[in-house]
């Protein structure tokens, strides 16, 4: 009888230890999964939601998220469309509870240069704002390199035509905070 009680106690301890091991492993796996989640994944989980974003120079923008790349966020506010470099985001006020990693390897590799190329192909008029919040110029993105783009400088209310272009400005990606559709005058 004593042996049966002892073995039953040992089995209970073993079962409890295995349960604790399982709980510990699950907690470690959860921490590991969280460690792999990026800010882009968190924002991607909020597609269609309205977020308040604080930028490096202090500006706060309230925008509706429409697309997210690994290094950028696309959306719109009352002033138009925006393309924001994620590295210039100081904080996001929104419920970003659900993370959605990009499942397409092709889209996962699309960086900020791909977003700029899309604007260039569309011949979209833009205003480019630097990391200090000041305008770097307005016009049309002409060519996009690996780490910079050429902005054909012209008034935002005119099409990019030879007679309207006042010059060509080369802007490194690292200088940019926000690219906004041309019909707005501030970030």
C-alpha positions, 0 to 999 in steps of 0.5 A: 500500500505504501508503495502504491501511494509513493508511486502515485505521488511520483506520477503526480509530480512527474505530470506536474513537472511535465505541465510546467515544462510545457508551460515554460516552452509555450511562454518561450515560443510566444516570446520568440514569436513576439521578438520577430514581429516588426512595427510594419507587421503591427501596422499591417494588422491595422489596415483600414484603421485610423492611427495617430502617428508622431513623427521625429520632428514632433508633427502628429498625423492622423491617417487611415492606413492603406498599405504597409511596406517593410520600411514605409507606411502609406495612408491618407488624411484630410489633406491627401495621400501620404508615404511615411518612412517608418524609421521617422515614426516616434510613436503610434497611438492605436490599438495595434493588437493584431500583427500581420506579417507579410506572407508574400516573399515578393512584397516582403522585399519591396522597400521604399524605393519600390514605393517611390518608383510607383509614384514616379510611374504614376507621374504623381505630383508630390511635396517631399518633407525632410526629417525636420518637417520642412519642405524639400521641394514639390514636383514629380519624382522622375527617377529612382535610384537605390538610395535617392530619387530625382525630383523634377521641381515644378509648381504643384498645380501644374503638370510636369512639362518641360516649360514648367520644370524649374530644376532637378533636385536629387534627394537621398532617401535618408533625408525624407520623412514624408512624401505627400500628395501635392495638393497639401501645403504641410505635413 
